[in-house]
Amino acid sequence: MSETVNTNTQGKLSHRVKIGYGATYGGLVMLSLTFAVNLMYFYTDVLGIAAATAGTIFLVARLWDVINDPIMGTIVDRTNTRHGRFRPYLIIGGVPLAILSVLCFTAPPLSGTALIVYVLVTYILWGMAYTALNIPYSAMVSVLSKDPQERASISSIMVSASVVGMAITSFATIPMVKIIGRGDDAYGFRIILTIYGALALSAFLISFFTVKEKTAVEEKKTQKYSLREVIDLFTKNRPLVCMIAATLFMFLSVYLSNASAIYFFKYRLDNITLVALFMGLATVAMFFGTLMAPILSAKIGKRKTYMLGVAVSVIATVGMYVFRLSNLPAFFVCAMIGSIGFALPFSMMYGLVADTIEYGEYTTGIRAEGLVYSSISFVNKLAAGLVGVFTGLALTWLGYVPNTVQTSRVLIGIDVLYFGIPFGLGALMILSVFFYPLDKEAFNRIVGELEARKQNRTPADATSDGESEVIADGE
């Protein structure tokens, strides 16, 4: 397969480069969504692990990420190879990620403490492989283009690719587990994850051979930075702080909704097979949302598009709750509307984060794509861990017993997990992005100032106090 080289970080990117880059995101989402929706269920209802214990496993894995993610971000920022700074990790992280995805959904001939150790080790290793791929992959967008609208377009295509990954896992997972397993869910999960792992690895390879970043020497010399500089990178980067908060609330909402969905359909609606239809329709709706995202972004900006989408999703959640037991078609319609809305912040997220890299370089002199995206990767996995432990503890506290008729207390608790908490998290997402200060004009001024600094000259209208002059009030 021939390589497509992108050496133009200012102008338009070819559709082949954008689609090739987005392929990996489709693979990542396919795997991460499978884990988010099914892993807790696999632990509790297939392996027979207590819900509280399963939740603790999620928490321990996320505590390790406190150390692992920043280390990986630093390694990425110091990487300089003939294949680029970020591209090699598509292979380095992609191969073990595919293998470990299968191992996490494998039921070993173990029990008791040995089973817990196996589950914990495989899940931690999976998280490390995911980090080794996701952080450099996400950071790569910052060297593909410095045009805010091109970055929005890349983000939109990434989400479109993710919709493909979501469609595969949404429509296929539970039905195929039942068909392949024929009563043995453990076997069914192992086979379907083998298929998903192979598909994901193929997507990673497509990106590797399709997108070639600028050489590391041309883009940036490898740099090291002190702890003080790392602290400044975050404390002096208000847009990044806003996006870290918004992304945390986003993934908390996504993971909690996904983790509780299977319990909602199995015990609230007494039909677990509806999960596939529900998630499939939601995925189709998200695809239409991704088509709307670049159009809205061009008209009203990334920030406002993000907030509009979350608002639509929050309102739709209310409708889902109202119709959940009385009108199933209306429930599905509200869910699809909410999915269209939620596609907008997903489409805008990486573009908004990418813009914070230039802002951080402007205020601190440090261009640290790896650290920036390691923070996003960390809050992603932190959200997954918090949801895992919270869901496990909440189900235990409510009195949940697997594979039996649940009490009214448990059923009400499932409603809170599935509808109530995500509603509140949506409101917090809007609040976080409301304070995001970068608009297109401010970003372009920052890029111009950075280019001037590289040429050892300062524009006549450049200011020395940074944020107060360059940052506008928002879009």
VODOKOL-14678 format. One record per residue (C-alpha): residue number from 0; x, y, z. Coordinates in Angstrom, 3 decimals. Layout:
BEGIN
+------+----------+----------+----------+
| seza |        x |        y |        z |
+------+----------+----------+----------+
|  NUM |        X |        Y |        Z |
...
+------+----------+----------+----------+
This chain:
BEGIN
+------+----------+----------+----------+
| seza |        x |        y |        z |
+------+----------+----------+----------+
|    0 |    0.000 |    0.000 |    0.000 |
|    1 |    1.420 |    3.377 |   -0.926 |
|    2 |    1.894 |    6.116 |    1.623 |
|    3 |    0.165 |    9.452 |    1.412 |
|    4 |    2.416 |   12.224 |    2.607 |
|    5 |    1.062 |   15.345 |    4.183 |
|    6 |    3.549 |   18.191 |    4.278 |
|    7 |    1.044 |   21.008 |    4.308 |
|    8 |   -0.010 |   21.850 |    7.826 |
|    9 |   -1.634 |   25.133 |    6.813 |
|   10 |   -3.858 |   24.299 |    3.827 |
|   11 |   -6.449 |   21.720 |    2.902 |
|   12 |   -5.931 |   18.037 |    3.506 |
|   13 |   -6.978 |   15.403 |    1.010 |
|   14 |  -10.015 |   13.269 |    1.803 |
|   15 |   -7.780 |   10.215 |    1.661 |
|   16 |   -5.582 |   11.570 |    4.453 |
|   17 |   -8.590 |   12.496 |    6.584 |
|   18 |  -10.333 |    9.161 |    6.082 |
|   19 |   -7.100 |    7.251 |    6.583 |
|   20 |   -6.465 |    9.109 |    9.812 |
|   21 |  -10.029 |    8.559 |   10.996 |
|   22 |   -9.850 |    4.781 |   10.476 |
|   23 |   -7.925 |    4.268 |   13.713 |
|   24 |  -10.532 |    6.170 |   15.689 |
|   25 |  -13.189 |    3.825 |   14.333 |
|   26 |  -11.172 |    0.849 |   15.581 |
|   27 |  -10.537 |    2.428 |   18.968 |
|   28 |  -14.192 |    3.261 |   19.475 |
|   29 |  -15.255 |   -0.237 |   18.438 |
|   30 |  -13.053 |   -1.729 |   21.151 |
|   31 |  -13.650 |    0.892 |   23.843 |
|   32 |  -17.431 |    0.819 |   23.382 |
|   33 |  -17.430 |   -2.966 |   23.587 |
|   34 |  -15.561 |   -2.680 |   26.877 |
|   35 |  -17.743 |    0.152 |   28.183 |
|   36 |  -21.014 |   -1.658 |   27.469 |
|   37 |  -20.082 |   -5.262 |   28.147 |
|   38 |  -17.067 |   -5.636 |   30.441 |
|   39 |  -18.871 |   -5.005 |   33.734 |
|   40 |  -21.631 |   -7.363 |   32.612 |
|   41 |  -19.015 |   -9.951 |   31.536 |
|   42 |  -17.361 |   -9.750 |   34.940 |
|   43 |  -20.573 |   -9.963 |   36.992 |
|   44 |  -22.919 |  -12.154 |   34.952 |
|   45 |  -20.482 |  -14.347 |   32.983 |
|   46 |  -17.439 |  -14.749 |   35.236 |
|   47 |  -19.528 |  -14.475 |   38.403 |
|   48 |  -17.389 |  -11.778 |   40.051 |
|   49 |  -19.159 |   -9.709 |   42.712 |
|   50 |  -20.229 |   -6.268 |   41.458 |
|   51 |  -18.251 |   -4.447 |   44.169 |
|   52 |  -15.127 |   -6.467 |   43.355 |
|   53 |  -15.531 |   -5.774 |   39.654 |
|   54 |  -15.872 |   -2.070 |   40.408 |
|   55 |  -12.691 |   -2.160 |   42.483 |
|   56 |  -10.839 |   -3.728 |   39.546 |
|   57 |  -11.870 |   -0.763 |   37.404 |
|   58 |  -10.686 |    1.659 |   40.091 |
|   59 |   -7.275 |    0.021 |   40.559 |
|   60 |   -6.671 |    0.063 |   36.816 |
|   61 |   -7.486 |    3.765 |   36.674 |
|   62 |   -5.233 |    4.544 |   39.633 |
|   63 |   -2.373 |    3.031 |   37.639 |
|   64 |   -3.257 |    5.385 |   34.798 |
|   65 |   -2.430 |    8.314 |   37.081 |
|   66 |    1.184 |    7.220 |   36.621 |
|   67 |    0.996 |    5.564 |   33.222 |
|   68 |   -0.656 |    8.281 |   31.135 |
|   69 |    1.703 |   11.196 |   31.958 |
|   70 |    4.691 |    8.889 |   31.432 |
|   71 |    3.370 |    7.913 |   28.017 |
|   72 |    2.717 |   11.552 |   27.149 |
|   73 |    6.305 |   12.426 |   28.042 |
|   74 |    7.656 |    9.496 |   26.017 |
|   75 |    5.656 |   10.632 |   22.986 |
|   76 |    6.943 |   14.196 |   23.270 |
|   77 |   10.520 |   12.850 |   23.294 |
|   78 |   10.027 |   10.439 |   20.403 |
|   79 |   11.819 |   11.202 |   17.142 |
|   80 |   12.026 |    8.454 |   14.504 |
|   81 |   12.264 |    8.263 |   10.739 |
|   82 |    8.554 |    7.401 |   10.719 |
|   83 |    7.697 |   10.522 |   12.718 |
|   84 |    6.894 |   11.217 |   16.353 |
|   85 |    3.408 |    9.734 |   16.550 |
|   86 |    2.921 |    7.311 |   13.659 |
|   87 |    5.062 |    4.388 |   14.985 |
|   88 |    2.719 |    3.949 |   17.931 |
|   89 |   -0.068 |    2.842 |   15.613 |
|   90 |    1.866 |   -0.437 |   15.452 |
|   91 |    3.592 |   -0.377 |   18.844 |
|   92 |    0.290 |    0.056 |   20.672 |
|   93 |   -2.057 |   -1.452 |   18.100 |
|   94 |   -0.806 |   -5.047 |   18.075 |
|   95 |   -0.883 |   -5.638 |   21.861 |
|   96 |   -4.195 |   -3.779 |   22.121 |
|   97 |   -5.845 |   -6.220 |   19.698 |
|   98 |   -4.445 |   -9.241 |   21.551 |
|   99 |   -5.323 |   -7.973 |   25.026 |
|  100 |   -8.869 |   -7.164 |   23.929 |
|  101 |   -9.381 |  -10.891 |   23.404 |
|  102 |   -7.700 |  -11.848 |   26.679 |
|  103 |   -9.917 |   -9.471 |   28.684 |
|  104 |  -13.011 |  -11.283 |   27.403 |
|  105 |  -11.573 |  -14.753 |   27.908 |
|  106 |  -12.876 |  -16.905 |   30.781 |
|  107 |   -9.792 |  -18.726 |   32.112 |
|  108 |  -10.048 |  -22.024 |   34.043 |
|  109 |   -9.501 |  -20.127 |   37.292 |
|  110 |  -11.537 |  -19.174 |   40.325 |
|  111 |  -11.278 |  -17.108 |   43.473 |
|  112 |   -8.174 |  -14.967 |   43.904 |
|  113 |   -6.486 |  -16.375 |   40.807 |
|  114 |   -9.403 |  -15.260 |   38.634 |
|  115 |   -9.358 |  -11.773 |   40.157 |
|  116 |   -5.616 |  -11.449 |   39.518 |
|  117 |   -6.053 |  -12.567 |   35.892 |
|  118 |   -8.852 |  -10.097 |   35.304 |
|  119 |   -6.960 |   -7.233 |   36.958 |
|  120 |   -3.683 |   -7.842 |   35.119 |
|  121 |   -5.261 |   -8.228 |   31.677 |
|  122 |   -7.393 |   -5.118 |   32.137 |
|  123 |   -4.438 |   -2.994 |   33.324 |
|  124 |   -2.330 |   -4.173 |   30.394 |
|  125 |   -5.199 |   -3.430 |   28.014 |
|  126 |   -5.355 |    0.105 |   29.388 |
|  127 |   -1.605 |    0.550 |   28.905 |
|  128 |   -1.799 |   -0.639 |   25.296 |
|  129 |   -4.763 |    1.653 |   24.679 |
|  130 |   -2.770 |    4.577 |   26.073 |
|  131 |    0.290 |    3.707 |   23.978 |
|  132 |   -1.850 |    4.011 |   20.865 |
|  133 |   -4.431 |    6.651 |   21.732 |
|  134 |   -2.190 |    9.439 |   23.062 |
|  135 |    0.154 |    9.689 |   20.047 |
|  136 |   -2.710 |    9.058 |   17.628 |
|  137 |   -4.758 |   11.888 |   19.108 |
|  138 |   -1.746 |   14.208 |   19.161 |
|  139 |   -1.069 |   13.551 |   15.472 |
|  140 |   -3.970 |   15.813 |   14.451 |
|  141 |   -1.997 |   18.821 |   15.701 |
|  142 |    0.651 |   18.307 |   13.000 |
|  143 |   -1.762 |   17.494 |   10.191 |
|  144 |   -3.148 |   21.026 |   10.024 |
|  145 |   -3.129 |   24.303 |   11.919 |
|  146 |   -6.330 |   25.476 |   10.245 |
|  147 |   -9.132 |   25.424 |   12.876 |
|  148 |  -11.771 |   24.518 |   10.298 |
|  149 |   -9.621 |   21.700 |    8.902 |
|  150 |   -9.203 |   20.389 |   12.418 |
|  151 |  -12.971 |   20.510 |   12.849 |
|  152 |  -13.318 |   18.599 |    9.573 |
|  153 |  -10.815 |   15.974 |   10.745 |
|  154 |  -12.687 |   15.619 |   14.041 |
|  155 |  -15.955 |   15.191 |   12.173 |
|  156 |  -14.501 |   12.438 |    9.998 |
|  157 |  -13.050 |   10.787 |   13.095 |
|  158 |  -16.508 |   10.680 |   14.627 |
|  159 |  -17.961 |    9.385 |   11.350 |
|  160 |  -15.400 |    6.567 |   11.498 |
|  161 |  -16.321 |    5.983 |   15.120 |
|  162 |  -19.947 |    5.599 |   14.061 |
|  163 |  -18.884 |    2.686 |   11.863 |
|  164 |  -17.108 |    1.123 |   14.837 |
|  165 |  -20.105 |    1.788 |   17.046 |
|  166 |  -22.472 |    0.287 |   14.485 |
|  167 |  -20.465 |   -2.931 |   14.368 |
|  168 |  -20.332 |   -3.416 |   18.120 |
|  169 |  -23.869 |   -2.103 |   18.721 |
|  170 |  -25.650 |   -4.303 |   16.205 |
|  171 |  -23.456 |   -7.368 |   16.495 |
|  172 |  -22.093 |   -7.915 |   20.001 |
|  173 |  -24.962 |   -9.320 |   22.080 |
|  174 |  -26.765 |  -11.097 |   19.181 |
|  175 |  -23.521 |  -12.689 |   17.968 |
|  176 |  -22.523 |  -13.699 |   21.497 |
|  177 |  -25.843 |  -15.528 |   21.779 |
|  178 |  -25.605 |  -17.081 |   18.302 |
|  179 |  -21.948 |  -18.123 |   18.527 |
|  180 |  -22.051 |  -19.111 |   22.168 |
|  181 |  -25.278 |  -21.151 |   21.988 |
|  182 |  -25.723 |  -20.775 |   25.705 |
|  183 |  -22.019 |  -20.337 |   26.465 |
|  184 |  -21.630 |  -16.542 |   26.666 |
|  185 |  -17.972 |  -16.821 |   27.648 |
|  186 |  -17.163 |  -18.591 |   24.377 |
|  187 |  -19.322 |  -16.175 |   22.399 |
|  188 |  -17.579 |  -13.125 |   23.856 |
|  189 |  -14.118 |  -14.574 |   23.171 |
|  190 |  -14.867 |  -15.242 |   19.508 |
|  191 |  -16.541 |  -11.882 |   18.864 |
|  192 |  -13.625 |  -10.029 |   20.507 |
|  193 |  -11.208 |  -11.957 |   18.312 |
|  194 |  -13.100 |  -10.635 |   15.290 |
|  195 |  -13.182 |   -7.096 |   16.699 |
|  196 |   -9.465 |   -7.226 |   17.486 |
|  197 |   -8.642 |   -8.212 |   13.912 |
|  198 |  -10.865 |   -5.460 |   12.486 |
|  199 |   -9.354 |   -2.847 |   14.795 |
|  200 |   -5.793 |   -3.855 |   13.922 |
|  201 |   -6.667 |   -3.559 |   10.232 |
|  202 |   -7.898 |   -0.002 |   10.870 |
|  203 |   -4.662 |    0.891 |   12.681 |
|  204 |   -2.637 |   -0.385 |    9.726 |
|  205 |   -4.726 |    1.644 |    7.280 |
|  206 |   -3.854 |    4.807 |    9.211 |
|  207 |   -0.183 |    3.861 |    9.407 |
|  208 |    0.155 |    3.412 |    5.649 |
|  209 |   -2.136 |    6.276 |    4.634 |
|  210 |   -0.989 |    9.200 |    6.776 |
|  211 |    2.610 |   10.302 |    7.037 |
|  212 |    3.286 |   13.185 |    9.367 |
|  213 |    5.901 |   15.858 |    8.800 |
|  214 |    9.360 |   14.838 |    9.971 |
|  215 |    9.913 |   15.372 |   13.656 |
|  216 |   12.931 |   17.575 |   13.001 |
|  217 |   10.929 |   19.885 |   10.732 |
|  218 |    7.985 |   20.168 |   13.086 |
|  219 |    9.714 |   20.298 |   16.427 |
|  220 |   12.980 |   19.266 |   17.999 |
|  221 |   12.652 |   16.792 |   20.838 |
|  222 |   12.406 |   18.770 |   24.050 |
|  223 |   12.518 |   18.040 |   27.742 |
|  224 |   10.762 |   20.055 |   30.388 |
|  225 |   10.779 |   20.390 |   34.133 |
|  226 |    7.967 |   19.673 |   36.579 |
|  227 |    7.447 |   23.436 |   36.941 |
|  228 |    6.997 |   23.757 |   33.192 |
|  229 |    4.525 |   20.861 |   33.166 |
|  230 |    2.498 |   22.548 |   35.915 |
|  231 |    2.555 |   25.813 |   33.976 |
|  232 |    1.390 |   23.993 |   30.864 |
|  233 |   -1.872 |   23.191 |   32.616 |
|  234 |   -2.341 |   26.095 |   35.017 |
|  235 |   -1.669 |   28.729 |   32.336 |
|  236 |   -3.791 |   27.072 |   29.675 |
|  237 |   -7.398 |   27.984 |   30.460 |
|  238 |   -8.817 |   26.470 |   27.246 |
|  239 |   -7.186 |   23.135 |   28.092 |
|  240 |   -8.564 |   23.192 |   31.637 |
|  241 |  -12.047 |   23.807 |   30.238 |
|  242 |  -11.710 |   20.912 |   27.807 |
|  243 |  -10.328 |   18.560 |   30.441 |
|  244 |  -13.363 |   19.268 |   32.613 |
|  245 |  -15.829 |   18.998 |   29.719 |
|  246 |  -14.226 |   15.777 |   28.483 |
|  247 |  -14.331 |   14.231 |   31.949 |
|  248 |  -18.047 |   14.984 |   32.272 |
|  249 |  -18.649 |   13.738 |   28.720 |
|  250 |  -16.991 |   10.376 |   29.250 |
|  251 |  -18.566 |    9.942 |   32.677 |
|  252 |  -21.941 |   10.379 |   30.987 |
|  253 |  -21.104 |    8.078 |   28.067 |
|  254 |  -19.629 |    5.294 |   30.164 |
|  255 |  -22.358 |    5.419 |   32.781 |
|  256 |  -25.095 |    5.326 |   30.127 |
|  257 |  -23.378 |    2.462 |   28.318 |
|  258 |  -22.642 |    0.467 |   31.471 |
|  259 |  -26.189 |    0.796 |   32.807 |
|  260 |  -27.923 |    0.285 |   29.426 |
|  261 |  -27.543 |   -3.465 |   29.472 |
|  262 |  -29.011 |   -3.622 |   32.993 |
|  263 |  -31.847 |   -1.279 |   31.982 |
|  264 |  -32.907 |   -3.409 |   29.032 |
|  265 |  -32.412 |   -6.729 |   30.802 |
|  266 |  -34.164 |   -5.906 |   34.056 |
|  267 |  -36.281 |   -2.772 |   33.420 |
|  268 |  -37.664 |   -3.727 |   30.016 |
|  269 |  -37.159 |   -7.511 |   30.402 |
|  270 |  -35.593 |   -7.750 |   26.937 |
|  271 |  -31.802 |   -7.718 |   26.719 |
|  272 |  -31.863 |   -8.296 |   22.952 |
|  273 |  -33.281 |   -4.769 |   22.525 |
|  274 |  -29.837 |   -3.447 |   23.416 |
|  275 |  -28.568 |   -4.247 |   19.928 |
|  276 |  -31.506 |   -2.531 |   18.193 |
|  277 |  -31.339 |    0.470 |   20.510 |
|  278 |  -27.602 |    1.032 |   20.125 |
|  279 |  -27.776 |    0.355 |   16.414 |
|  280 |  -30.428 |    3.020 |   15.867 |
|  281 |  -28.527 |    5.422 |   18.120 |
|  282 |  -25.424 |    4.822 |   16.023 |
|  283 |  -27.277 |    5.585 |   12.793 |
|  284 |  -28.568 |    8.789 |   14.374 |
|  285 |  -25.034 |    9.746 |   15.415 |
|  286 |  -23.934 |    9.394 |   11.820 |
|  287 |  -26.413 |   12.077 |   10.792 |
|  288 |  -25.155 |   14.219 |   13.640 |
|  289 |  -21.596 |   13.958 |   12.340 |
|  290 |  -22.778 |   15.164 |    8.933 |
|  291 |  -24.338 |   18.222 |   10.560 |
|  292 |  -21.312 |   18.995 |   12.739 |
|  293 |  -18.957 |   20.628 |   10.181 |
|  294 |  -21.842 |   22.645 |    8.696 |
|  295 |  -22.845 |   24.017 |   12.085 |
|  296 |  -19.217 |   24.562 |   13.066 |
|  297 |  -18.595 |   26.677 |    9.968 |
|  298 |  -21.635 |   28.815 |   10.761 |
|  299 |  -21.543 |   29.230 |   14.546 |
|  300 |  -18.110 |   27.912 |   15.579 |
|  301 |  -16.928 |   24.772 |   17.364 |
|  302 |  -17.743 |   25.965 |   20.874 |
|  303 |  -21.376 |   26.852 |   20.201 |
|  304 |  -21.861 |   23.694 |   18.140 |
|  305 |  -20.597 |   21.696 |   21.098 |
|  306 |  -22.992 |   23.344 |   23.569 |
|  307 |  -25.966 |   23.094 |   21.200 |
|  308 |  -25.436 |   19.379 |   20.778 |
|  309 |  -25.223 |   18.738 |   24.510 |
|  310 |  -28.389 |   20.791 |   25.115 |
|  311 |  -30.305 |   18.694 |   22.565 |
|  312 |  -29.025 |   15.503 |   24.175 |
|  313 |  -29.994 |   16.606 |   27.684 |
|  314 |  -33.537 |   17.501 |   26.609 |
|  315 |  -33.848 |   14.166 |   24.789 |
|  316 |  -32.818 |   12.343 |   27.974 |
|  317 |  -35.844 |   13.815 |   29.721 |
|  318 |  -38.058 |   12.476 |   26.937 |
|  319 |  -36.487 |    9.026 |   27.212 |
|  320 |  -37.220 |    8.923 |   30.920 |
|  321 |  -40.830 |   10.014 |   30.436 |
|  322 |  -41.546 |    7.377 |   27.763 |
|  323 |  -39.310 |    4.550 |   29.041 |
|  324 |  -42.146 |    2.291 |   30.208 |
|  325 |  -45.247 |    3.740 |   28.541 |
|  326 |  -44.270 |    4.288 |   24.904 |
|  327 |  -41.314 |    2.344 |   23.529 |
|  328 |  -41.387 |    3.892 |   20.010 |
|  329 |  -41.333 |    7.404 |   21.515 |
|  330 |  -38.494 |    6.280 |   23.798 |
|  331 |  -36.475 |    5.188 |   20.757 |
|  332 |  -37.222 |    8.419 |   18.889 |
|  333 |  -36.005 |   10.505 |   21.826 |
|  334 |  -32.893 |    8.346 |   22.031 |
|  335 |  -32.133 |    8.951 |   18.353 |
|  336 |  -32.608 |   12.698 |   18.748 |
|  337 |  -30.276 |   12.624 |   21.729 |
|  338 |  -27.699 |   10.680 |   19.719 |
|  339 |  -27.815 |   13.253 |   16.924 |
|  340 |  -27.194 |   15.938 |   19.519 |
|  341 |  -24.385 |   14.055 |   21.267 |
|  342 |  -22.575 |   13.544 |   17.956 |
|  343 |  -21.908 |   17.291 |   17.867 |
|  344 |  -19.707 |   17.554 |   20.994 |
|  345 |  -17.931 |   14.347 |   19.995 |
|  346 |  -17.219 |   15.849 |   16.589 |
|  347 |  -15.932 |   19.103 |   18.083 |
|  348 |  -13.936 |   17.685 |   21.002 |
|  349 |  -10.628 |   16.888 |   19.303 |
|  350 |  -10.655 |   20.115 |   17.312 |
|  351 |  -11.176 |   22.158 |   20.470 |
|  352 |   -8.419 |   20.244 |   22.283 |
|  353 |   -5.999 |   20.596 |   19.348 |
|  354 |   -6.397 |   24.382 |   19.458 |
|  355 |   -5.216 |   24.412 |   23.089 |
|  356 |   -1.790 |   23.141 |   22.009 |
|  357 |   -0.945 |   26.380 |   20.205 |
|  358 |   -2.358 |   28.358 |   23.113 |
|  359 |   -0.143 |   26.441 |   25.539 |
|  360 |    2.874 |   27.074 |   23.330 |
|  361 |    1.940 |   30.756 |   23.188 |
|  362 |    1.694 |   31.202 |   26.974 |
|  363 |    4.490 |   28.868 |   28.138 |
|  364 |    6.809 |   28.374 |   25.164 |
|  365 |    6.219 |   24.603 |   25.376 |
|  366 |    4.590 |   22.654 |   22.589 |
|  367 |    3.665 |   19.375 |   24.292 |
|  368 |    1.138 |   17.480 |   22.197 |
|  369 |    1.827 |   14.254 |   24.076 |
|  370 |    1.163 |   15.741 |   27.504 |
|  371 |   -1.966 |   17.537 |   26.316 |
|  372 |   -3.467 |   14.406 |   24.844 |
|  373 |   -2.269 |   12.246 |   27.731 |
|  374 |   -4.451 |   14.448 |   29.945 |
|  375 |   -7.435 |   13.776 |   27.685 |
|  376 |   -6.620 |   10.073 |   27.566 |
|  377 |   -6.319 |   10.050 |   31.333 |
|  378 |   -9.689 |   11.676 |   31.988 |
|  379 |  -11.206 |    9.243 |   29.476 |
|  380 |   -9.912 |    6.248 |   31.397 |
|  381 |  -10.483 |    7.942 |   34.749 |
|  382 |  -14.130 |    8.284 |   33.772 |
|  383 |  -14.252 |    4.613 |   32.815 |
|  384 |  -12.713 |    3.622 |   36.142 |
|  385 |  -14.938 |    5.873 |   38.217 |
|  386 |  -18.020 |    4.606 |   36.409 |
|  387 |  -16.872 |    1.025 |   36.898 |
|  388 |  -16.358 |    1.316 |   40.633 |
|  389 |  -19.400 |    3.545 |   41.111 |
|  390 |  -21.680 |    1.219 |   39.136 |
|  391 |  -20.399 |   -1.808 |   41.001 |
|  392 |  -20.793 |   -0.208 |   44.416 |
|  393 |  -24.175 |    1.298 |   43.513 |
|  394 |  -25.552 |   -2.049 |   42.339 |
|  395 |  -24.265 |   -3.729 |   45.487 |
|  396 |  -25.767 |   -1.014 |   47.704 |
|  397 |  -29.086 |   -1.275 |   45.866 |
|  398 |  -29.165 |   -5.035 |   46.455 |
|  399 |  -28.584 |   -6.191 |   42.880 |
|  400 |  -28.432 |   -9.971 |   42.378 |
|  401 |  -27.436 |  -11.196 |   38.879 |
|  402 |  -29.887 |  -13.166 |   36.735 |
|  403 |  -32.884 |  -12.815 |   39.074 |
|  404 |  -35.975 |  -10.615 |   39.263 |
|  405 |  -34.837 |   -7.287 |   40.737 |
|  406 |  -36.507 |   -5.383 |   43.558 |
|  407 |  -38.183 |   -2.006 |   42.984 |
|  408 |  -35.234 |   -0.386 |   44.782 |
|  409 |  -32.811 |   -1.819 |   42.219 |
|  410 |  -35.044 |   -0.826 |   39.293 |
|  411 |  -35.309 |    2.778 |   40.502 |
|  412 |  -31.546 |    2.821 |   40.984 |
|  413 |  -31.009 |    1.651 |   37.411 |
|  414 |  -33.196 |    4.549 |   36.220 |
|  415 |  -31.043 |    6.989 |   38.182 |
|  416 |  -27.866 |    5.518 |   36.692 |
|  417 |  -29.226 |    5.524 |   33.170 |
|  418 |  -31.140 |    8.812 |   33.074 |
|  419 |  -30.662 |   11.000 |   36.148 |
|  420 |  -26.899 |   11.227 |   36.517 |
|  421 |  -26.164 |   11.604 |   32.751 |
|  422 |  -28.658 |   14.506 |   32.705 |
|  423 |  -26.663 |   16.345 |   35.379 |
|  424 |  -23.351 |   15.570 |   33.683 |
|  425 |  -24.671 |   17.083 |   30.447 |
|  426 |  -25.385 |   20.333 |   32.253 |
|  427 |  -21.812 |   20.349 |   33.596 |
|  428 |  -20.451 |   19.829 |   30.061 |
|  429 |  -22.269 |   22.936 |   28.856 |
|  430 |  -20.984 |   24.938 |   31.824 |
|  431 |  -17.372 |   23.850 |   31.219 |
|  432 |  -17.323 |   24.732 |   27.514 |
|  433 |  -19.148 |   27.996 |   28.167 |
|  434 |  -15.886 |   29.285 |   29.686 |
|  435 |  -13.687 |   28.013 |   26.815 |
|  436 |  -12.146 |   31.297 |   25.584 |
|  437 |  -10.744 |   30.551 |   22.106 |
|  438 |  -12.574 |   31.575 |   18.941 |
|  439 |  -11.314 |   31.485 |   15.347 |
|  440 |   -9.958 |   35.042 |   15.362 |
|  441 |   -8.088 |   34.602 |   18.651 |
|  442 |   -6.620 |   31.304 |   17.515 |
|  443 |   -5.400 |   32.761 |   14.222 |
|  444 |   -3.714 |   35.635 |   16.072 |
|  445 |   -1.925 |   33.135 |   18.308 |
|  446 |   -0.729 |   31.099 |   15.326 |
|  447 |    0.525 |   34.296 |   13.669 |
|  448 |    2.418 |   35.273 |   16.796 |
|  449 |    3.999 |   31.823 |   17.060 |
|  450 |    5.121 |   31.927 |   13.438 |
|  451 |    6.615 |   35.354 |   14.046 |
|  452 |    8.525 |   34.068 |   17.068 |
|  453 |    9.956 |   31.209 |   15.001 |
|  454 |   11.255 |   33.781 |   12.527 |
|  455 |   12.782 |   35.797 |   15.387 |
|  456 |   10.560 |   38.781 |   14.831 |
|  457 |    7.557 |   40.255 |   16.617 |
|  458 |    4.540 |   41.760 |   14.813 |
|  459 |    3.936 |   45.413 |   15.435 |
|  460 |    0.630 |   44.662 |   17.075 |
|  461 |    1.891 |   41.807 |   19.216 |
|  462 |    1.278 |   42.232 |   22.903 |
|  463 |    3.353 |   41.094 |   25.813 |
|  464 |    0.651 |   40.257 |   28.291 |
|  465 |   -0.729 |   37.319 |   26.297 |
|  466 |   -4.162 |   36.167 |   27.229 |
|  467 |   -5.828 |   39.497 |   27.927 |
|  468 |   -5.074 |   40.762 |   24.412 |
|  469 |   -5.302 |   37.618 |   22.341 |
|  470 |   -8.235 |   35.784 |   23.860 |
|  471 |  -11.707 |   36.898 |   22.881 |
|  472 |  -14.832 |   36.335 |   24.861 |
|  473 |  -15.665 |   33.141 |   22.965 |
|  474 |  -17.536 |   32.226 |   19.857 |
+------+----------+----------+----------+
